[in-house]
């Protein structure tokens, strides 16, 4: 029985290895956008969906996600920021509209020349994620 169990486990493991997706064929201009714009990028992983290429990588300890088209034009860029890097208007909005919450992880998104911020807010009851404009206006609340 033990031999059958081992055989079954090994078969499942080998099937999982073969089921992995093949590497994404990244157009040269998109690859060049990352290599020249982020020369210190590490742990680079590419995905492709509907002709859009997403590069997930780190610069130092900061996670980045950059979406591009096949020409290498950046469509969207998401990255972690420190609490102190949040615009003052967002920090003020949190104090006013989310009294009792503290700011946790923060992310900045740049898309079509517009910056938005995703802020994790924590209190004794739990966490919520709130999206803000640069002016401190709430875009969306998520639990």
QUIWO-V278702 format. One record per helix or strand of 2 or more residues. SS is the DSSP state (hx for helix, st for strand). FROM is the first residue (numbers start at 1). TO is the last residue. If there is no record, write none. Layout:
# QUIWO-V278702
ss:SS from:FROM to:TO
ss:SS from:FROM to:TO
This chain:
# QUIWO-V278702
ss:hx from:2 to:18
ss:hx from:28 to:37
ss:st from:41 to:49
ss:st from:52 to:59
ss:st from:62 to:68
ss:st from:74 to:81
ss:hx from:83 to:85
ss:hx from:88 to:97
ss:st from:102 to:111
ss:st from:114 to:123
ss:st from:126 to:133
ss:st from:138 to:142
